[in-house]
Amino acid sequence: MSISSTRRRFAIAAAIVCSAIVAVPAIGKKKPSTLPAMDEKKRALHALNRLSFGPRPGDLQEVMNVGVDHWIDAQLRPEKINDSALEARLAPFRTLRMSTHEIVESFPPPEVIREVQKGRRPLPSDPMERAVYQDQIERMEEKLDQQQAAVGITQGNAGGNDKINNVAMARDDNYGEMKAQQLLDLPPDQRVKEILRMSAEDRLALARSLKPNTRDELLDGMSAQQRETMIALNNPQQVVVDELVEGKILRETYSERQVQEVMTDFWLNHFNVYLGKGPDRYFLTSYERDVIRPHSMGKFEDLLAATAQSPAMLFYLDNWLSVGPDSDDARGVPKNPMAGWRRAMRGNPAKPPKNRNSGLNENYGRELMELHTLGVNGGYSQKDVTEVARVFTGWTIKQPRDGGGFTFEERMHEPGDKTVLGKRIKSNGEKEGFEVLHLLAHHPATAKFICTKLAMRFVSDDPPPALVSRMSQTFLKKDGDIREVLRTMLRSPEFWSNDAYRAKVKTPLEFVVSSLRASNAEVSDALPIAHRLQALGMPLYGMQPPTGYSMKADAWVNSSALLGRMNFALTLANGKLRGTEVDWTRLPGAPSANPHDVLMALEDDLLAGDVSQQTHETLVARLDDPKVSQRRLDDPIRPPDLAVLSGLILGSPEFQRR
């Protein structure tokens, strides 16, 4: 197929999408009593589109068989759903089960490597971990040599250039490929032992000169720990990030606990933490696993408190550095020997860097009220922000370089009473923070703000005020029970209105994962999928501002973005996405020689047969293209190209919406 014809199809498909995807009905203007209800098939498909990352082949019939309401009730109790198949897929990713401290030890950041290099920490005794440290030290020393040589050149040192050449050309360019061929002749276990016996300098030369395909061959057959170690020899931090990202994609694609995964994604976005901010790439694994997912359908106050104490949030919004202006630390009050002994027994808390300006940091106090609870119009003032910041002084991280957890440091805490939203918070150390969290979690403005966002995610970009009001009443009456708030929403006529059906435009993440699920894709390597998400403008854990990603259509609907989606759909459908396999012949109605029958079958499989006349006619027109129909004079009944047709359907307006 020529490049020009492929581009032509992209342009046609993108034009269809752009013309239809923006025509999203707004149900917020209708009264509940006037909202028409859905039939049972639409209810099942609507539930799958809104409460999961999209239906897989067979899901629609299964939900209809057990009943939509029964399926929803089961999904709201994820702990009772067997998810062992997913856990088997996640088993190779050891970091997903490690504590933050274990991750830091096994896959050290540069700060830890420098301490070992300077003799302040010992090298690990485990040979695989030891090799990782040795290789990173070698890289640091080589970089230092290069910097010193560069300085020598600028200062007129004639020997500087020779030094750079000696470092840069330590090994012949073909060294890696030659050594790799020797290693490939060995069994995987012996291969690992041989690599570990090499010097750090030789391993570095091997890593630099390997081609990607050869690298993959070297890793083939190794255990999960061995593969992680081999990758970590090059970049230990990348192992942590890659496994976090792959774990998220695999969970959303394969988990049977779909409502829990949708809610986990919702709260991760609501309580956003940016992966690119230093140690947060280490803290995020525990943040998602131990803070967000377990509380995703529990009491909002418990979730709020868990995020407030999370090292990920404390570091992201700099609260771990916040020191009260009148605290002992700020005033230089000598430490009480007994208090120091008690702190030593607890484990040394984080010590702020000496070169920073110690003082009150209002980042967390502001975002706690503006983005986490009350909302921007929640009735608080700048004075409230400052007072909340004073309350949370001393909420810090114990030994952050070692992956430590939350600790309260009395010496950093601002003494005295505070006033938040007109309520007096008596001086009470760490307990002041929990009192403020309780106040905010039970505030009517918080109920409205949280329920508006939930309704925006599940119902409409412009959620009906009456629905938000009923959800808010449940929030306040049921002590912020998220599951009960969801039940109120899911029993509402607004949620089940025909006007709500496919009225939400999918975010790039929702589109990509729903495509994987609809095509019954087999993902063996999720990193290329993560790279596609980045190209579509939604890198996982990659939103730098604390606002998180938008859930509204206008943030994602433009010609360039939609063309990118069509590119992804066709790449996936044609089996060109590395690490992902799709077999369209496995879909129920796919095998047929009649192009029109195949198209109808694919529309039924991927869209439940619910296709607009405009989209269907445009797809029918594509059947006349010989590259789609694949008809030939010597083979007039040759079946059409399933991949191209499937890709076009995945890029259709109907599939773009949920």
Beta strands, then each sheet from edge to edge (+ up, - down):
strand 1: 395-397
strand 2: 406-408
strand 3: 418-420
strand 4: 423-425
strand 5: 522-523
strand 6: 580-581
sheet 1: 1+ 2-
sheet 2: 3+ 4-
sheet 3: 5+ 6-
end
